[in-house]
Amino acid sequence: MGKDVIVALDFDSKEKTLAFLDRFTEEKPFVKIGMELFYAEGPSIVREIRARGHKIFLDLKLHDIPNTVKKAMAALSALDVDIVNLHAAGTAAMMTAALEGLTRPDGTRPLLIAVTQLTSTDQESMERELLIHVPMEKVVLHYAENAAAAGLDGVVCSPMEAGVVHERCGKDFLTVTPGVRFADGDAGDQKRVTTPAKAKELGSDYIVVGRPITQAEDPVAAYRRCREEFVG
Ligand SMILES: O=c1ccn([C@@H]2O[C@H](COP(=O)(O)O)[C@@H](O)[C@H]2O)c(=O)[nH]1
């Protein structure tokens, strides 16, 4: 897998999602299916988008006791997706169980990555609401190291932490980074934000971009602008 832009398909119906994808006549974007679309449409939307030839990151962020996550991952392993994820805060035991559940009888599995600290969190909210009084970068690195030790393939973090995660966990340990906005864009609920160009400079492997593309007047042009800045 090389550097790429992953488009977050945060829509509430199959119709809106497919109408959005139909606008892309020349390229086949790597897409992310998150809770909104998956809960609205169920696994069939994953199959339908896969059948159209898209790579898929299934972003369901599992977080529960190890046995429950193992069983849920076993169900997800039946879907033909490229990446699935969970919260690193669920502990090493949960991540290990998730890997076991996700691995198919023939030994294959999608890549499994762990969310460190949501990009909608900053130092202030992490300390005030989560009572974590450690610098953000240190928290992200700690979660990344736990994920690497458990055998996961990478993490979700902000582009701001991508460089140090690679330094600590290796260049092949994936950094999948939401929290991306164009220089003239509105951050909205995102707190740890960079531009696509800055994410490239900081070493992100993948940027995840939703609203700057899905809500743009011309989504295809916005996608191309993102790719141009991030991939070149
Ligand atoms: O830490 C995280 C983890 C996941 N996300 C998801 O990425 C997209 C970002 O969408 P934007 O519209 O570009 O803000 C969204 O689906 C989130 O659920 C994240 O933002 N941060």
The ligand as an SDF file (V2000), in Angstrom:
LIG
                    3D

 21 22  0  0  0  0  0  0  0  0999 V2000
   -9.3430   10.2000   15.2340 O   0  0  0  0  0  0  0  0  0  0  0  0
  -10.1870   10.0890   14.3120 C   0  0  0  0  0  0  0  0  0  0  0  0
  -10.6580    8.8820   13.8670 C   0  0  0  0  0  0  0  0  0  0  0  0
  -11.5520    8.8390   12.8260 C   0  0  0  0  0  0  0  0  0  0  0  0
  -11.9890    9.9670   12.2360 N   0  0  0  0  0  0  0  0  0  0  0  0
  -12.9420    9.8510   11.1120 C   0  0  0  0  0  0  0  0  0  0  0  0
  -12.3700   10.4540    9.9390 O   0  0  0  0  0  0  0  0  0  0  0  0
  -13.3380   11.2010    9.2340 C   0  0  0  0  0  0  0  0  0  0  0  0
  -12.9140   12.6430    9.1620 C   0  0  0  0  0  0  0  0  0  0  0  0
  -13.9220   13.4040    8.5330 O   0  0  0  0  0  0  0  0  0  0  0  0
  -13.7920   14.9610    8.2630 P   0  0  0  0  0  0  0  0  0  0  0  0
  -15.1250   15.3170    7.6910 O   0  0  0  0  0  0  0  0  0  0  0  0
  -12.6600   15.1350    7.2890 O   0  0  0  0  0  0  0  0  0  0  0  0
  -13.5260   15.6450    9.5640 O   0  0  0  0  0  0  0  0  0  0  0  0
  -14.6780   10.9670    9.9430 C   0  0  0  0  0  0  0  0  0  0  0  0
  -15.3470    9.9250    9.2930 O   0  0  0  0  0  0  0  0  0  0  0  0
  -14.2800   10.5280   11.3430 C   0  0  0  0  0  0  0  0  0  0  0  0
  -15.2130    9.6050   11.8920 O   0  0  0  0  0  0  0  0  0  0  0  0
  -11.5430   11.1750   12.6880 C   0  0  0  0  0  0  0  0  0  0  0  0
  -11.9320   12.2510   12.1750 O   0  0  0  0  0  0  0  0  0  0  0  0
  -10.6300   11.2000   13.7080 N   0  0  0  0  0  0  0  0  0  0  0  0
  1  2  2  0
  2  3  1  0
  2 21  1  0
  3  4  2  0
  4  5  1  0
  5  6  1  0
  5 19  1  0
  6  7  1  0
  6 17  1  0
  7  8  1  0
  8  9  1  0
  8 15  1  0
  9 10  1  0
 10 11  1  0
 11 12  2  0
 11 13  1  0
 11 14  1  0
 15 16  1  0
 15 17  1  0
 17 18  1  0
 19 20  2  0
 19 21  1  0
M  END
$$$$
